[in-house]
Amino acid sequence: MQRAPAFGPVHQPEPVGLHTLLERTADRTPEGIALRFGPEQWSFRELDGLANAAARLLADHGVGPGVRVAMMASNRPEFPMLVFGVLKLGASVVMVSPAWKEGEVVHAFELTGPVLVVCDGSTPDVLPSSVTEDRVLHLDDDRIHAELLTRSGTRKDLQADWTHREAVLVFSSGTTGLPKAVRHTHGSLEVATHHWISALGLSADDRLQVATPPFHILGLLNLLAAGAAGAGVRLHARFDLDALLHHIEADRITLEMAVAPIALAMADHPDLERYDLSSLRYIMWGATPVTESVAQRVTQRTGVAFLPAYGASEVPVITANPVRRPDVWRLDSAGLPLHDVRLRIVDLETGEALEPGGTGEIQVLSASAMAGYLPEHADAEAFVDGWYRTGDVGWVEPEGWLHITDRVKEMIKVKGFQVAPAEVEAVLHGHDAVADCAVFGVPDPATGEAVVAAVTLKDGAAATATDLEALVADRLAAYKRLSAVHVVDEIPRLPSGKVLRRVLRDRLAPPT
């Protein structure tokens, strides 16, 4: 498949442990600021030393090569210190959301079998009964806090097959069932880290923010890439748009990340113009296809352009708009494949590879692909001849530009025609009264499925179901028309920004 000359071949160095990327930066620029949290900050030398202290603390609690440690903590400076500490010991990190309920946590622990749990707040309340007190490291304990943040440690030279050594387990979104654990090795995540540095054009001159949960692949990748490139990170305890905008101005942040809810909040912020965002090189849009009307509103109000990119928990970096060529950035495309990443589009029914322009499932071949799932039997459906099946639907231009239209399992079939929810949502987002929306299919005896929308309205704005149905009917083919519109208080989303269509379907159109 041809592609535009944006991301050429890249030299992949001999695989090393992910922690080595941080150690090299600490040796190269020891006094560079690595991490900011509130009024505090740590240099790369200090961050590496605290990671060494974390490794020593973890070893005292039985952590060593080949075991797993569950990280179930909120956004706090100890998070990256402990992650690097686990990796330095040759152990692997299981990323567990502290917002999960007991059943979800039990499922995650049964899949991964961690020997130790690192947590904070009230998360011990939802731990499985099989997890004894001696297997819990609570970060709100003053003794643990002092051990991590006031002491340092020396590096230990651990020899291992880093290409195949398990490093991190993150969980799939679980939009169609219980989440699967995605297993990444040091080798796969090192490739992904180099790809992400390239996609961002990241250097020691950059500063970025992490406000989304770092247990998600995007937050984790930002921490790894910044550590490797020598860029500074401001970590936020929680997402607060005004705090993010303030620190862009105060810290002279050079690049910002925006999943769909953040971009929408920026577009609707009443005082966006009073913040000085001139230090930003761009705003990266990831996790979901770009909503062009939202991105355009932000750019019109701030002068900052968006740089779309595309990845998945299983293959963290797949495509990006070429960061060095802002003159060719596009909101309608997730960009071009990174370096040695290969794409193909296959027919949804036959699985046959399609020529450019054909719409089907996006499949990826990359050295950054996961080692596999837990449970392992899920791998059978995840790969075809080594190609990862993304579950996303899209098409590719002859020059390599990728277009993502929707999810395979979320496509709506009306009279045999495929309807992409994202296409209908893009039309609804263009209405002045619509703040957010989600489109999904419900069973229909006459057409197979019917197209239904849930919308939230902007404060003080008004729009009737008839208005919105007419808008879609005017813009799209007859089989894509809405059969119903529900006005709701909120569109349920994952932290990554992905819409929980199943939740809306069950709530608004329960099975009869």
N, C-alpha and C positions, 0 to 999 in steps of 0.2 A: 504494500500500500504506500502511495506517495505521501509526502508530507512537506509542509513549508519548512525552510531551513531555519528553525528557531532554537531547537535543543539538539545540538550535535552529539557525537559520541563523547562519553565521559570516562575518564580513567578511574576505575574502582581500585583503591589501594588494598593491600593485603588485609583481610578482615581482622579486626581487633574487638575487644570488648567495648560495649557502648560507653562504659565509664572512662575508657582510655581517651575518648574524644574530649571529655571535660578535663581530664588530667593534662592533656597536651595544651589546651587553652590556658590552664592555670600556670603552666610552665612558660608559655609564650607571652601572655599578658597578665601577670599575676595581680596587678592592681586595678585592672579593668573592672567596672561594676557589673556583676553578674545578676544580682537579684535585689529587687526593692519590694518592701512590704510595709505599708504605712510609712512612718518616718524612718524606718531602719533600712540599711542596705549592707550587702556583703560583696566583697570582691571575689574574683574567680579563685584566688588563692585560699580565701576563707571558706568559700563554698566547697572546694575540694577537701579542705581539712575537716570541715564538719561532716562531709560524706564519709570520710575515713573514720571519724568518731562514731557515726551512725553504724558503720560496718562492724566496729568493735562491739558496740552495744548489742547489735543483732546477734553477733556470734556468741555473746554471753548468754543469749536466750535460745541457743540451739540452732541457729541458722548457719548453713554451710552449703557447699556445692550441691546442686541438684535438687534442693528442696524449694518449696513455694511459700511466699509470704503474702498474706492478704493485706492490701492497702485500702482501708475503709475510712479515710479521713477527709475532712473538708479542705478547701484551699487555704494553705498556710505554709510558711517557709520551710517547715520540717518535711513537707511532702517531697520536694526534689532532693533534699539531703538524704532522706531514707530510700528513695528510689535508687539513687546512685549507690548508696550503701549496700543495698541488696545485690545490685549488679556486680559490685566489687567483690562480693563473696562467691560469685558463681551461682547464686540462687536466682529465682525468678519471681517477678512481682505479679500478683493477681489484683487487677484493678476492680474494686467493688464499690458501687455507689453508696455513700452514706445515707442516701434518701430511700434506699430499698426497704421494703417490708420484710418481715421474718421469713415468709415463704420464699421470696426471691433470694434472700441471703442463704437459706438452707440449700436451695437448688445450686447456687454458685459454689458453695463449699463442698457439696457432694461431688460436683464435677471436678474440682481442682485439688481438694485435699490439702489446704495450707497448714503448715506446722505452727505458724504464728500469725496473729491478727494485730495490725497496727490501726488504732482507731482514735476517735475523739468524741466529745459531746456525749450524747445519749445512745450512740450506736451499739454499746454492749447490750442494750435492752433487746435488740433483735438478733443477737448472735445465737446460733444453734446451741441447744443444751449440752451438746457433746464437747463444746469448746470450754475448757476449764480455765480458771483464772490465771494460771501460770502460763497460758498460751496467749495472753492478751497484753499488748503494750499500749497503754493509754496515754496519749500525748498531752492530756491536761494534768497529768501527774507532775508535780513540781520537780521531782527527782529526775524524771525522764527529760523534762524540758531543760533542766540544767545540764544534764549529760550531753544533750545534743547541741545546745546553743552556746555553751561557755567553754567547751573543751575542743581539742583538735586531736588528730591521730595521724599516724604515718601510713603510707601505702603499703600494700602487700602485693607482691608480684605473683599473680595467679596464672598458671599456664592452662589453656583449655582449647578445645576445638570450637572457636567462637562462631564459626559459620553455622554450626548445628546446635550450639548450646542454647537452650530455651532461655528467653530473657523476660518477656512480658506476656501476660494474658489479659486481653480486654474482652468485653462482652458485646455481642452483636445487639442490634437495637431491640430485637424481640417483638417486632410489630406483628408477627404472625404466629406467635407461640412463645414458649420459654426461651430466654436468651441462650445462645451457644457461646462457649469460650473460644476466642480466637487466639491461637498460639503463634507468637512471633519469636524468632531466634535473634541473637545478637547480629547475625549475618543479614537477615531480612530487614531488620530495623536500621542497621547501619546504612544499607543501600537507600532505604526510604528517607533517612536523615539527609544524606547527600542530595537526593532528589529534591527534598523540600528546601534545602539551602539554595539550590539552583533555581527552583521555581520562584522563591521569594527575592532572589538576588541579595541574599542576606550576607552581611559583613559585620565586622567589629564596630562599624560606625552606626549600626542600627539599634533601635530600642523598640520593644514591642510590649504588649500587655496580654496577660492571661487572666480572663475573668470567667470563662467557661470552665467546667470541671476538668481538671487535668487527668482524671481517670478515663476520660474520653480520648480517642486516638488523636484528635486534633490538638488538644491541650498538651498531651504527652509529647507529640511530635514537635510542637513549638519549643518546649523545654529542652528537648534533645538537640534540635537544630541550633538554638541560641547558644547552648553550651559548647557545641562544636565550632560555631562560627565566631564566638566571642561577642555576641550581641547581648545587650542588657534586657532583662525581663522585669516588668512590674507585675507582681502577682496580687490579685484582688481576692478578698475573702468571699465576696459574692458579686453577682452582676448588679451594678448600679450605673445607669447610663450617665448621669451627671458626674459621677466620680470618674468614669472612663474619659469623658470629654474634658474634665478638669485636668487630668493627668496627661492627656495628649498635649495640652497647652503648657503645663508646668514642667513636664519631663522632656518635652520636645520629642514625643513619640514619632517614629518615622514610618511605621506601618501598623495598620489596625486590622483585626480579624472581625468578620461579621457573618454570623449565621443568620438565617432569615428573620427571627424575632428581633435581633439587634438592629439589623438594617431597617426594619419596619419602625422600630422605636425611634431611630434617628430621623427617619423621614417625617415622623409625626411630632417630633420634639418642638414645642412652641418657641424655645429660645436657642435653637441650634446656632443661629448666626452670631450669637454673642461670644462663642468660644473661638479662640484662635487655633485653627487646625492646619495652619500653613506648613507645619513641619512634616506632615504626612506625605509620603511618596505615593501611596494608594491605600485603598481599603480592599482587603482580600475577601471575596465571597466564596464560601465553601459549604459543604454538607448537603445543600439542596440546589436545584437549578435556580438561576437568577430570576427574580421578578423584576423585569426591566423597568416598569413604571416606578417601583420603589427605589431602585438604584438611581434612576434619573432624577428623582426628586431630591435625593441626598446630594448628588453631584451639583445640581442647579443651586442648591442652598449653600454648599461649602466650597465648591470648586475642586473637590477631590474625586478622582476617578476610581472606579472599581476594577479589580483584577480577578476575574473568575478562575477557579481551579476546581479539580474534581479528584476525589479519592474515596477510599472505603476503609473500614477497620481491617479488612482482609488484605487489601493492597493500598497502603496509605496515600501514595501519590501516583496518580494516573496521567492526568493532563493538566495543563495550565496555559493561560495566555502568556505569551513571551514577555517576561518582565522588562527586558532591555529594549522592547519595541512598543512603547505606549501608543505610537501612531497606528498600530494595528489591533489594539485591544478591542474586544467585542463582548457585548452583553448577551448576545444570542448564542454564544458558543462557550463550552467549558475549556476550550483551548486545544493545544497540540500535545501529543504524547511526549513524556519526559524521556530524553536520552534513549536507553535501550528498551523502554516499555513498548510492547506491541499490542495493537488493538485489532479486533475483528468484530463484525456484526453478523449474527446468525439469525436465520428465520425462526420465528417463535414456534412454528408448528413442526418443521422438518429438521431444524438444527443445522441446515446447510449454510455455509458462508455466503454472504451477500456482497454484491459489488457496491462501490460508493454510491450513496443516495438511497440505498435500501434500508428500511426500518426494521429493526429486530433487537435481540438481546445483545448488550455490550459484553464482550469477553476480553480478558486481559492476560498477557503473558509477561511476567516480570520477576526479576530476582528479589524484589521486595515483597513478594506474595507470602502470605502466612504459611507456617509449616503444616497447619491443619486445624480442625475443630476439636473440641471436646463437647459432646461425645463424638468419638472417632467415626461412627457410622454416618455422620452428617457429611463427611468428606465425599462420599459417593456422588452426591448431587451437586457438590460445590465445584468440582473440576471436570473438565472434558479434555482428555489428552494433554493435561498440564495447564490448560487455559482455565483461569478462574471465571466462573459465571457470576457476574455482578448482580443479576436480577434487575438491572436497569435497562430501559428501552431507549434506543436512540439511533442515530445515523451519522455517517461520516462523509464529509466532502472529499472530493478527489485529492485535495491538497492536505488532508489529514485533520481538518478542524472537526471536533466532535460536538454533536448536538444531543442533549439528553432530554427525552420527552416525558418519561415517567418510569414507574416500577412495573415489572412484569405482572406481579400479583395484584397490582392496583388498577390495571387497565380494565376499563368497563366495556363489556360487549353488548352493543345495542343492535339487534337485528343482524348479527354477524359482523358488524363494523366495530373497530377498536376506537374507543374514546379515551384520550389521555387526560386524567384529571388536571394536570398542570396547565394544559392548554386552556381549559375552561376557567381555571383560577386566574390565569393571566388577564383574561377579559374582565372578570369581576373586580380584580384589583384596579382596573382602569376607571372604575366608577368613583366619583368624588366622595361618596358617603361610606364606602367600604373601607374598614380598617384592616380586616384580616378575613380569610376565607379558606374553606377546604371543600373539595368535591369528591364524592364517592358514589359507588353503584349500589343499588338495592334490587333484589329479585323483582321481576315483572313478568306476569304470565303471557303478555302479548309480545314483548320485545326481548325477553331474556333478562335484561337488566335495564333499569332506568337511572338517569343521571340526577343526583340530588346535591344541593349545596347547603353548607352551613356558613353563615357570615356573621361577623361582628361589625357594628357600625361605629363611626367616629362620634365622639361626644357632640351632641347638638345637631347631628346630621340625621337625615331621614331618607329612607328608600323602601319601597314596598317590594314584596315578592314579585309582583307583576312587573315593576320597573326592571328588576334584575333579570328576570326571565326574558323580557323583551330585548335587553341589551345583548344577551348571549344569542338569542334567535337572530338578531340583526347581524352579528359578527361571524357566526359559525354555521356549519352545515346542519341540516334539519335533525339528523340523528344525534347531534351533540347537544340538543336543547335540554334545558332543565325541566324536570317534571315537578320539582318542589324546591322551595327555598326556606330554610329555617334560620331565623335570627337568634343567635346565642350570645351568651356573655363572654365566652372565651373559646378559642380554638386550641384543643389539647395538643401539645407538642412534646417531643423528647428534648433533652438539653441541646442536642445537635441541631434542632430546628425542624426535624422531620415531623410531619403531621401524623397523629394517631387516628387514621381514618377508621380503623376498626372500632375504636371507642365511640366515635361519632355515629357510626353505622348502628352499633348496638343500642346507643342511647336514643337516637332519633328515628330509627327504622328497625325496631326489634323484630326477630323472626316471628311469624304467625304460626 
